[in-house]
Amino acid sequence: MSYIPREYWLKHGRTYKDDFRYNKLFELQERVLIDYMKQNSTSFSSVLEIGCGFGRITKLLLTNFAGISEYHAIDISPEQIQNARQLIEKEVFKNGLNLDFAVGDITSLQVQKKYDLVIAAEVLMHILPEEIRDVMHKLVKSSNKHVLNIDWYEEQRSKKAASHNFIHPYEIIYREFSEVKHISRVPISKKGSWLRSIDTKQSLFHAIVNN
C-alpha cells in the first residue's frame, strides 16, 4: 500500500496520543536537545514548531526556556492540535506568552513572518523524498536565526524501515540554501558499557540562518 502522508497522519493522529509510550529513547532525545540548545547559547524569543503532535516538544521548550514570548505550533491532525492545546493549557502557564495552535500541512503552509527558532522533531523523516527540499527550504525561509530538526539518520537505510520513514541527506540539503551559513549534526546517543549504551538512530541537525 502506497504512503500518502496526509491520509496516513490524519488517520494516525486520532489515536497517536493514546498509543504513545514514553521510554528511554525519548528521554535521551529530549535531554540531548535541551542540553545542546543551552550549551550553544541558542537564544530565541519566538518559535515556530512544525508537527507539534500532542505537544511533547512544545511543553519541553516552554518549561526550559523562560525567554519565549511567542510560540506558534502546527500539526496536520486536528485531534493532535486539540491534544497539544489541552496539555499546554493544563501544565504550562507563562505570563505574557503569545501561544497559538493551528491545523496546517507543512507542504502547503504559507508562513507570513520569520521566527527566531523553527523546530521540527521527527517530522522531516516522514516527508516524501521528492518534497523534502521544498519543505526544508520553507523552514529555512521561515527563520531568522535557527532551524532545528531531529530525525532518523543512519548511513544506510534499514531494510526493515516502514513505508512512511525516510533517511534524507539533511546536511547536504541545508548547504544547498544560500540562507544557511552553518550546519551541525549531533547524534542522539549515549556511550557507556553495553548495558547502558543507547543509540536512538537519530540525529539533531542545527542550521544557523542568515536571512
Buried (B, 14 or more C-beta within 10 A) or exposed (E): EEEEBEEBBBEBBBEBBEEEEEEEBBEBBBEBBBEBBEEEEBEBBBBBBBBBBBBBBBBBBBBEBEEBBBBBBBBBBEBBBBBBBBBBEEEBEBEEEEBEBEBBBBBEBEBEEBBBBBBBBBBBBBBBEEEBBEBBBBBBBBBBBBBBBBBBBEEEEEEEEEEBBBBBEBBEBBEEBEBBEEBBEBBBBBEEEEEEEBEBBBBBBBBBBEE
